[in-house]
Amino acid sequence: MKERKRRLSREFLLKLELHSNPRLLRVVRGAVERLAEVFGFSAPARRSVTRAVDEALTNIMRHSYHGLLDQPIAMYFRRVPPRDGGADCGLEVQLWDRGIKFDSAKVPVRQLAKVQPGGLGLHFIRQAVDAVEYTRVGRTNRLRLVKYLPGPRDPVSQLANVRGSRPQR
């Protein structure tokens, strides 16, 4: 039991709870960007992770909650082990909401070359991260995004080493 708790504490990084108010997106983007930086992602990879999370939250607020500003969203961030055959660990972001059920079959596929606003959110999310999974557990939608580091690293020890420190520029 102690080993399981120790392992979970090494894997668990951060939990955020927020309401479905778009004004909070800036705060979340800042937290995700900083966590990805501390985790060891390059600047382009940090932007990708942040963009994917921002787009997913926007979709939850707009489509799952239909613009209601006071609905709960929970975000869980944790370290995941390397993928099969790989030496790189990953950052997992789970977004949980209690809005309407998401049906990917009802999302229209849009031609990328067609110039018009909207409709590319899922495309951007899939391009930005390595894994996208959606499940519905009871009344809760769960979106799981995973982005892997490009090489062997130990972000947990990096987290311990950066308390209060500023990255070198």
N, C-alpha and C positions, 0 to 999 in steps of 0.2 A: 504493500500500500504506500509506504514512504517513497519507494522508487518511482511509482506511478505519479505521485504528486510532484516529485522533483522533476521528472521528465515533462510533465504538463507545465510546470512553472517555467522551464527553459523554453518551451515552445510558445506559450502564450506571451504576447507582447503588449497588447493594448485593446481596450474596449471603449467605444464611444456610443453614447445614446443621445439622440437628437430628435427634434420634431421635424416634420416635413415642410419646413419653411426654407425656400430657396436662399434667403438671406444668410443662412448658416453654411452654405456651400463654400464660401471663401475660407471660413474657419477650418472646415474639413480638408479642403485642398492644402492648406498650410500644414496641418497635422500629418497628412499622408505624404506630402513632399518631404518633410523632415524625417519621418520614420523611414522612408525609402532611402534617404541619404545616409542615415545612421546604419541602416541594414547593409549598405555597401553598394547600392545601385549607382550606375553612371548617371550623369545629368539627363541624357536622352531617355534612359530607362525609367528614371524617377518621373519624368514628365508623362511617359506612357502609362505608368501605374496611376498617377494622379488623374490623368485624363479619363481613364477607364472607370475609376471610382466616381468621379464627378458625373460622368455620363450616366452611369448606373443609378446614382442617387437622383439625378434629374428625371430619369425615366420613372423611378418609383414615385416621386412627388407628382409628376404630371399624369402618369397613366394609371398607377396602382391606387393612388389617393385622390385623383382628379382635382389636384390643386388645393386640397384642404391643407391648412397650414399647421395643424396641431396634432398630426398623427405620428405615432412612434416609429422610429427606425433605430435598429441596433446594428452596430458595426463591430466585428471581431477581427483582430489582426493576430496572426500567429506564424511562427516559423514552421515550415513543412520540410520533411526530409527530402533528400535528392530523389529525382525521378528514377525509374528503373534504368540501371546501367549508367547513370550520370553521377557526377561528383559535385553537382551544384545544388544547394538547398534553395528553398523558395519562400516567398512571402505570400501568405494566403490572406485574403480579405473576404469576409462573409458579411453580406448585407441582409438583414432580416426585416421584413415588414408584414403587416397584417391587412394589407389591401386586397384588391381583387386578384384572383388567380391569373397568372401570366400564361398565355397560350401562344407559344412561338409559331404555331401553324397559322395563326391569324395575323401575324406581322407581315405586311407586304414586303416582298423583295424588291428593292429599288435598283435600277441600273446606276452604277457609279458614275458613268459619263453624263448622265442626265443632270443638268444644272438646275437645282431647285432647293429651297431650304427644307431641312428636316428629313427624317427617315433613314439616317445613316448611323444612328447611335449604336445599334448592335454591331454593325460593321466595325466601327471605331473601337468598341470594347474588345471584340475578337482579335483585331489587329494589334492591340496594345498589350495583351497578356497571353500567357501560354495555355491557360485552361479556363474555361467558362462552363459552369454547371448550374442548372436551376433545378430545385426541388420544392415541393410543397409538402409541409409536415403539419397536419391538422389544418389550422387556419393561417399558418405562417409561410410566407414565401421566403425561400432562402437562395440567394445568389452567391455563388462561390467563384472568386477570381483568384488565379495563382500566376505569379510571375517568378521565374527562376533566375538566380544569379548566373552569370556566364562562366563561372569557374568555382573551384573549391574555396570556400570562406567559412568563417565561423562568426555570424552576425551577433550571436548572443554575447560572446566575449567582447565584440566591438561595442555593443550597447553598454557593457559594464565599464569600458574604458573611456567613454565620451561624456560621462556625467559632468555637465557644466562646461565642457570644452567646446571651442568653436572650431569648425573645420578650417584647414589651411586653404587659402585661395591662391 
